[in-house]
Amino acid sequence: MSTPITYRDQLMDRYALLYDWLPEAGPVLDVGCGNGIYTQWLAKKCAPAFGIDHNLKNLNWAKTEFPDSHFLMANGENMPFPDEYFNAVMITEVLEHTRDDRSTLREIHRVMKPGGTLLLSTPHKGLFGFLDPDNVTNRAFDTVRKFKIPKPGGGKFYENFSYDIHRHYSVGQLKSLLGKDWHVEEVYYGGLLLYPLLYGVENLMDAFGKKRSYWQDYRVLRSLRAFDFSLRFGKLSYNIALRCRKI
């Protein structure tokens, strides 16, 4: 997932939290770097910074905009780096999209130096997790598919539609995935109801806009979401972030 353009000159939300947690010694890897906006922030604190993603268009944009960082096309399950190369790895709102979350974390462990820092954030299995706008939208489309409604001109509405669940994790599930090779040093819970609702607003703008929402500077919406993220609701929260050290 790409970093919204809003954060090119100002970090908010989980991006600010994880940046504060980031150690000052590089190299650092941004897994699922998207357009590289967050990667270039990481380079300011602990260069050299590397970003990997599967979206070639976004990677090419990143290479042009941020020539001091290094961008490669790869996925989290198979990284083109030697063992014990990075001092820090960032994976924010990416793990839930991977095909194999356990393999991704295992690969991160391989490329991390002993004592290195893993910074991880995902949606949390909180009180309003069921309002995840991606899952709500996809389930609606899937419901239409199941009704097999005829389309003018032939076929059925959404007859070939399929989707992957946007996964949410509890702290117990994340610790289980990490296993005994990591020590969890800090856990942050934040956000409650505004977070999913405002993401839903952005999704609607995506549906009717000419550009993806992350290329739009919806600063007011994102400031409100950052405010919600700053509120600590414990295990009711919509978001979770972990700071871990490789043992």
C-alpha positions as CSV (number, residue, x, y, z in Angstrom):
1,M,0.0,0.0,0.0
2,S,1.3,3.5,-0.9
3,T,1.8,6.2,1.6
4,P,-0.6,9.1,1.2
5,I,0.9,12.2,-0.4
6,T,-0.2,14.2,2.7
7,Y,2.7,12.7,4.6
8,R,5.4,13.8,2.2
9,D,6.1,16.9,4.3
10,Q,4.4,15.9,7.6
11,L,4.2,12.6,9.4
12,M,1.0,11.7,11.3
13,D,-0.9,8.7,12.6
14,R,1.0,5.4,12.7
15,Y,3.7,6.8,10.5
16,A,4.8,9.3,13.1
17,L,4.7,6.6,15.9
18,L,6.8,4.1,14.1
19,Y,9.2,6.8,12.9
20,D,9.7,7.8,16.6
21,W,10.5,4.2,17.4
22,L,13.0,3.8,14.5
23,P,16.6,3.5,15.6
24,E,19.2,5.9,14.1
25,A,21.5,3.2,12.7
26,G,20.9,1.9,9.2
27,P,20.5,0.2,6.9
28,V,16.7,0.1,7.0
29,L,14.1,-1.8,4.9
30,D,10.6,-0.6,4.1
31,V,8.5,-3.7,3.2
32,G,5.6,-2.8,0.9
33,C,7.0,0.7,0.3
34,G,4.5,1.7,-2.4
35,N,5.4,5.1,-3.7
36,G,8.4,5.5,-1.4
37,I,7.2,8.6,0.5
38,Y,7.7,6.9,3.8
39,T,10.9,5.3,2.7
40,Q,12.5,8.7,2.1
41,W,11.5,9.7,5.7
42,L,13.3,6.6,7.0
43,A,16.4,7.6,5.0
44,K,16.6,10.9,6.8
45,K,17.0,9.1,10.1
46,C,18.9,5.9,9.4
47,A,20.3,5.7,5.8
48,P,20.7,3.8,3.7
49,A,17.1,3.1,3.1
50,F,15.7,0.3,0.9
51,G,12.1,-0.2,-0.2
52,I,10.5,-3.2,-1.8
53,D,7.0,-3.5,-3.5
54,H,5.2,-5.4,-6.2
55,N,3.8,-2.3,-8.0
56,L,6.2,-1.3,-10.7
57,K,4.5,2.0,-11.5
58,N,4.8,3.2,-7.9
59,L,8.4,2.0,-7.7
60,N,9.3,3.9,-10.8
61,W,7.8,7.1,-9.4
62,A,9.7,6.5,-6.1
63,K,13.0,6.1,-8.0
64,T,12.5,9.4,-9.8
65,E,11.3,11.4,-6.7
66,F,13.7,9.9,-4.1
67,P,17.0,9.0,-5.8
68,D,18.9,8.8,-2.5
69,S,16.8,5.7,-1.5
70,H,17.0,2.3,-3.1
71,F,13.8,0.6,-4.5
72,L,13.4,-2.9,-5.8
73,M,10.5,-5.0,-7.1
74,A,10.0,-7.9,-4.7
75,N,7.6,-9.4,-2.2
76,G,7.9,-10.0,1.5
77,E,8.1,-13.8,1.2
78,N,11.2,-13.7,-1.0
79,M,13.6,-10.8,-0.5
80,P,16.7,-10.2,-2.6
81,F,19.0,-9.4,0.3
82,P,21.7,-11.3,2.1
83,D,21.3,-12.7,5.6
84,E,21.6,-10.3,8.6
85,Y,21.8,-7.2,6.4
86,F,19.4,-4.7,8.0
87,N,19.5,-3.0,11.4
88,A,15.8,-2.2,11.2
89,V,12.8,-3.3,9.1
90,M,9.5,-1.4,8.8
91,I,6.3,-3.2,7.8
92,T,3.3,-0.9,8.3
93,E,-0.2,-2.0,7.2
94,V,1.3,-4.6,4.8
95,L,1.3,-7.9,6.7
96,E,-2.5,-8.3,6.4
97,H,-2.2,-8.1,2.6
98,T,0.5,-10.8,2.2
99,R,-0.2,-14.2,0.9
100,D,1.8,-15.8,3.7
101,D,2.2,-13.7,6.8
102,R,4.3,-16.3,8.6
103,S,6.7,-16.7,5.7
104,T,7.0,-12.9,5.4
105,L,8.0,-12.6,9.1
106,R,10.4,-15.5,8.7
107,E,12.1,-13.7,5.8
108,I,12.3,-10.5,7.7
109,H,14.1,-12.4,10.5
110,R,16.6,-13.8,8.0
111,V,17.6,-10.4,6.6
112,M,17.7,-8.7,10.1
113,K,20.9,-8.3,12.0
114,P,21.0,-9.9,15.5
115,G,19.5,-7.3,17.9
116,G,17.8,-5.5,15.0
117,T,14.5,-3.7,15.3
118,L,11.2,-4.7,13.6
119,L,8.5,-2.1,13.5
120,L,5.1,-3.5,12.7
121,S,1.6,-2.2,12.4
122,T,-1.7,-3.9,11.3
123,P,-5.4,-3.5,11.8
124,H,-6.4,-4.8,15.2
125,K,-9.2,-7.2,16.2
126,G,-10.9,-4.5,18.2
127,L,-14.5,-3.5,18.9
128,F,-15.2,-2.0,15.4
129,G,-13.0,-4.3,13.3
130,F,-16.2,-5.5,11.5
131,L,-16.4,-2.0,10.0
132,D,-13.2,-2.4,8.0
133,P,-14.2,-0.5,4.8
134,D,-12.4,-2.9,2.5
135,N,-14.1,-5.9,3.9
136,V,-17.5,-4.2,4.0
137,T,-17.3,-3.2,0.4
138,N,-16.0,-6.5,-0.8
139,R,-18.7,-8.5,1.1
140,A,-21.3,-6.2,-0.5
141,F,-20.0,-7.0,-4.0
142,D,-19.8,-10.7,-3.1
143,T,-23.4,-10.7,-2.0
144,V,-24.5,-9.2,-5.3
145,R,-22.5,-11.9,-7.0
146,K,-24.3,-14.6,-5.1
147,F,-27.8,-13.3,-6.2
148,K,-26.7,-13.9,-9.8
149,I,-28.5,-10.8,-11.0
150,P,-28.6,-10.6,-14.9
151,K,-26.8,-7.8,-16.6
152,P,-28.2,-6.0,-19.7
153,G,-26.4,-7.6,-22.6
154,G,-25.8,-10.9,-20.9
155,G,-23.9,-12.3,-17.9
156,K,-24.4,-11.6,-14.2
157,F,-23.3,-8.7,-12.1
158,Y,-19.9,-9.4,-10.4
159,E,-20.0,-13.0,-11.6
160,N,-16.2,-13.2,-11.6
161,F,-15.7,-11.2,-8.4
162,S,-13.4,-12.6,-5.7
163,Y,-11.5,-11.0,-2.9
164,D,-9.1,-11.6,0.0
165,I,-10.1,-10.7,3.5
166,H,-8.3,-7.7,4.9
167,R,-7.0,-9.4,8.0
168,H,-7.1,-8.0,11.5
169,Y,-4.8,-9.4,14.2
170,S,-4.8,-9.6,18.0
171,V,-1.6,-9.2,19.9
172,G,-1.7,-12.9,20.7
173,Q,-1.8,-13.8,17.1
174,L,1.0,-11.5,16.2
175,K,3.2,-12.9,19.0
176,S,2.4,-16.4,17.8
177,L,3.4,-15.5,14.2
178,L,6.6,-13.9,15.5
179,G,7.5,-16.9,17.6
180,K,10.5,-17.2,20.0
181,D,13.0,-15.5,17.7
182,W,11.6,-12.0,18.6
183,H,11.2,-10.1,21.8
184,V,8.2,-7.7,21.8
185,E,9.5,-4.5,23.5
186,E,6.4,-2.3,23.1
187,V,2.8,-2.6,22.0
188,Y,0.6,0.4,21.0
189,Y,-3.2,0.3,20.7
190,G,-4.9,3.3,19.2
191,G,-8.0,4.5,17.4
192,L,-11.6,3.3,17.7
193,L,-14.5,4.3,15.5
194,L,-13.3,7.4,13.5
195,Y,-10.5,5.4,12.0
196,P,-12.6,2.9,9.9
197,L,-15.3,5.5,9.1
198,L,-12.8,7.9,7.7
199,Y,-11.1,5.2,5.7
200,G,-14.5,4.4,4.3
201,V,-14.9,8.0,3.2
202,E,-11.6,7.8,1.4
203,N,-12.7,4.6,-0.3
204,L,-15.8,6.3,-1.6
205,M,-13.6,9.1,-2.9
206,D,-11.5,6.5,-4.6
207,A,-14.6,5.0,-6.3
208,F,-15.7,8.3,-7.8
209,G,-12.4,10.1,-8.2
210,K,-9.9,10.1,-11.1
211,K,-6.9,9.4,-8.8
212,R,-6.4,6.9,-6.0
213,S,-6.9,8.5,-2.6
214,Y,-3.3,8.2,-1.6
215,W,-2.4,10.7,-4.4
216,Q,-4.9,13.2,-2.9
217,D,-4.0,15.5,-0.1
218,Y,-7.0,14.9,2.2
219,R,-5.3,16.6,5.1
220,V,-8.4,17.3,7.2
221,L,-9.6,13.7,7.0
222,R,-6.1,12.3,7.8
223,S,-5.7,14.8,10.7
224,L,-8.9,13.6,12.2
225,R,-7.8,10.0,11.7
226,A,-4.5,10.8,13.4
227,F,-6.4,12.3,16.3
228,D,-8.3,9.1,16.7
229,F,-5.1,7.0,16.4
230,S,-3.6,9.1,19.3
231,L,-6.5,8.0,21.6
232,R,-5.7,4.8,23.5
233,F,-8.6,2.4,23.8
234,G,-6.6,-0.7,24.7
235,K,-7.8,-4.0,23.2
236,L,-10.9,-2.2,21.9
237,S,-8.7,-0.3,19.5
238,Y,-8.9,-0.5,15.7
239,N,-5.1,-0.3,15.3
240,I,-2.1,-2.1,16.8
241,A,1.6,-1.5,16.5
242,L,4.6,-3.5,17.8
243,R,8.3,-2.7,18.4
244,C,10.3,-5.9,18.4
245,R,13.9,-6.9,18.7
246,K,15.5,-9.9,17.0
247,I,16.9,-12.3,19.6
